[in-house]
């Protein structure tokens, strides 16, 4: 677009009459519609961790620590990470740890004791129902209302199904949210109708930026040739233009559609790592394009990651993940560490995708709280008193990264769930779930 070539007299008149100011206010109003919202993402991988390869070695301090073997793929995002050590899950209610853990993880509440499911191959607490409370993502989604096309979006890879260990998101008691499993189908559902809309939005923003560029060029060309009073007015308009252009440029960069996934839903184990990355791309773009502000991604169920689906072929492994968790030998522990390091790599890919979207003075990651957890801490003992959590993002809303926080024994995940609510602005929430015996958020996190 060429310059409007306004004369010095024209610009002086515009600056003095307020017409230009009114026009800029119109653009400012358009730019302000691009308010950057806060988002939240829950991320799940099964079977806990290998603690001596997850926990920083030596005598780490909250701000002086090195990422250990399992977490090294996250090195590029260390400044935006908080490692949460010492937080466990409540042991109330029926169900074996692998079964109840995924449901308890983000609800802070036990499974129902209604006998919906009965297992004969475990000792104690094996007659149970679905979870008894909504998960924190759904609490937040309900409070946010219908500002986005989807209140929340749930993605999964070989998860879901008719068992509590296969779900992390609950709309309410006995109401698990089934995750989208096939990236191809998810893309068609979420983005096939968005392609034209996003392209039209980008064209509209580009036209606005062209107009602003032309106005800005004309203003700057005459600044040295007008009266002092007019120059002060023009300086103010140029400053306002710069702010508006930044806001519109941010909006233009904030939504990029993910690539269309191939239709590859198969029983091939190698489908899982492929699908994991496609689901990550879909989740990140869903947040960036304003389809939702609440998302989750569950890789595999917590309930016995065994059988052919529990063999991580793409890592060169030939034995089941679950069996390895009950083997304290060095080969098995090395196998597990490699699995959990792969998980960390996928978590890093999620952070990378979120960080690739520019928003305001930061990125989508800086406006998103991401919580990675598991259904237990140590697979050998089924211990749930300490579960590995990694919290990432949210740096523009009170979350300080680059830290390792270790909490005293007995600290439960409800404190983390309350923190998630506080991050999203719901500071009236001070307890979470049906068995919360404490109050307030997790100290030091926000």
Secondary structure, 3 states (H helix, E strand, C coil): CCCCCCCHHHHHHHHHHCHHHHHHHHHHHHHHCCCCCCEEEEEEECCCCCHHHHCCCCCCCCCCCCCCCCCHHHHHHHHHEEEEEEEECCCCCCCCHHHHHHHHHCCCCCECCCCCEECCCCCCCCEECCECCCCHHHHHHHHHCCCCCCCCEEEEECCCCCCHHHCCCEEECCEECCCECCHHHHHHHHHCCCHHHHHHHHHHHHHHHHHHHHHHHHHHHHHHHCCHHHHHHHHHHHHHHHHHHHHHHHHHHCCCCCCCCCCCCCCCCHHHHHHHHHHHHHHHHHHHCCCCCEEEEEECCCCCCCCHHHCCHHHCCCCCHHHHHCCCCHHHHHHHHHHHHHHHHHHHHHHHHHHCCEECCEECHHHEEEEEECCCCECCCCECCCCCEEEEECHHHCCCCCEEEEEEEEEECHHHHHHHHHHCCCCCCCCCCCCCCCCCCCCCCC
